[in-house]
Amino acid sequence: IFLFTFSALITAQEKRNTGVGVQFLGWVPGFSLKHWFNSKTGIQFVGSSWKSSDTSFGILMGGFLYRVAESETLQGYFSVGGGSHWTNDNDDKSGVGLFFTGEYFPEKWEQVGSSFSVGQIFGKEKNEGDFAIFTIMYGIHYYFN
């Protein structure tokens, strides 16, 4: 049983090393890059820029990933990282966060992961001071071998 479980974990990791896709922080989409160094540790970077007729803003985030569970179709991991959000109306924020993510890989599209994250962000807002906010993120990534 141990050898079967171990080989399933290694096989799943070999199929999904680097992923590119879209990550949403609330309703804000961003380009995302994930990379797993091994079966447990990885990194993720997200960047976004938005401009409309009356506002513009951007987001940059990055974090370390630690996988705690994995099967052929599901994986779970914690992430810790930091980021900044800036706008043209000086509603700038910076903070750090801790998240738990579940990611699902459909059997027919085993290279495509759909993720849902919940967590807490603690930070400082330029005009308002300190903040703590519960946050939901979701994303979709295509993983390369």
N, C-alpha and C positions, 0 to 999 in steps of 0.2 A: 504494500500500500504506500509506504514512504517513497519508494522509487517511482511509482506511477505518479504520485502527487508532485514530486520534485521535477520529473520530466515534463509534466503538464505546465508547470510554472515557467520553466525555461523555454519551452516551445512558445508559450503565449508571449513572453518577453521578446523573443527573437522576431516575432511577427510585427511588433509595434515599438520601434525605437524612437522615431522622430515624427511628430505630427504638426500639420499646419491647418489652420481653420479660422473660425469666427468664434469669439467669446463675447458674451453679453453681460455687462454689469448693469443690472436692471434692464432698461430699454436701450442702453447705449452699446452699439456693436463695436468690436475692435478686432484687428488682425492678431492672431495668436500663434505662437510657436512653442511647442513642448518638445523636450528631449529627455529620454530616460537613459541614464548612464549605465545602469544595471537593473536587476530585478526589483530593487527597492528605492533608489534615489534618482531624482530628475529635477529639471528646472522648467519654468514657463515664463514667457514674456508676452505682454499684451500692450498694443498701442492703438490709439484711436484719435481721430481728429474730425471735427464736425463744424460746418459753417452754414448758416442760413441767412436770411435777409437781415435779421436783427441780433443774432448772437453767434458766437463761435466758442468752441472749447476743445480741450484735448485731454487725454488720459494716457499715462504711462504706468505700467505695473510690472513687477517681476517677483518671482518667488521660488522657493525650494519645495520640492514635492517628496513625500515619503509614503510609499505604497505599503498598505497594511493587509490587503487581501486581493487575490486575483484568481480568476478562472478564465475559461475560453471566451465567455461572453460578458463578464462583469469584473470590474476592479474598483477598489476603494482606496483613497489616499488622503492624507493630510497635507496641507500646504501652509507655509508661513512666508510672508513677504511684505513688500511695501510699494507705495505708489504715490503719484501726484495727479491732481485734477486742476486744470486752470481754465478760466473763462475770460471773455472780454469785459465783463462787468466786475472783475476783481473778486469773484467768489472762489478763490483758490483754496485748495485743501491738500494736505499731505498726511499720510498715515501708514500704519502697519496693520496687518490682519492675519487671522487664523481661520482656516476653512477646512471643511470635510467635503470631499467630492466622491460621488458615485458615477462611474462611467460604464455605459452599456455598448456592447459591440454585437449587432445583429449577426446571426449565423451566415446569412447570404452576403453580407457586406462586412466581413471580419476586419477590414482595415479602417472602417469608419466608426468613430466613437462619439456617442452623444452623452454629454456630461451635465450634471446638476450639482451645484455647490451651495452650501449654506455656511455662514460664518459671521464673524464679528470684526469690524474695523474700528480702530482707535486712532484718533489723529487730532490735528489742529487745523482750524479754518482761519483764513487770513482776517476776516472781519468779525467772526463770532467767537473765537476761542476754541477750547477743547471740545471734542465730540466723540461719541461711541454710537455706532449704528449697526444693527443686524442687517446683513446683506445676502442677497440671493444672486447667483450667477449661473449661466448655462451656456453651453457651447457645443460645437460640432467640429471634429477634426478628422482629417485623413492622415493615416499613419503609413510611413514608409518602412521598409525592412531595414 
